[in-house]
Amino acid sequence: MTFSKNDCENYMRTIKRLRLAEGDAVAFQNYFNKTQSIDSKFYYSMNFDDENKIKNLSWVMHES
């Protein structure tokens, strides 16, 4: 699976737009839930620390 710098920049732009209206964790979770509802092969995992801040975040997108 390839992941280019351009892919990363596009993804981060999307996340930044989501983050304007809500907290980081909620924005990530909403985006990933929406993506997962569209693409059944999309997978993500989020873990939080004691302050409910994102501790670990990983995701896998399938190639079309």
Secondary structure by P-SEA (a helix, b strand, c coil): ccccaaaaaaaaaaaaaaaccccaaaaaaaaaaaaaaacccccbbbbbcccccccccccccccc
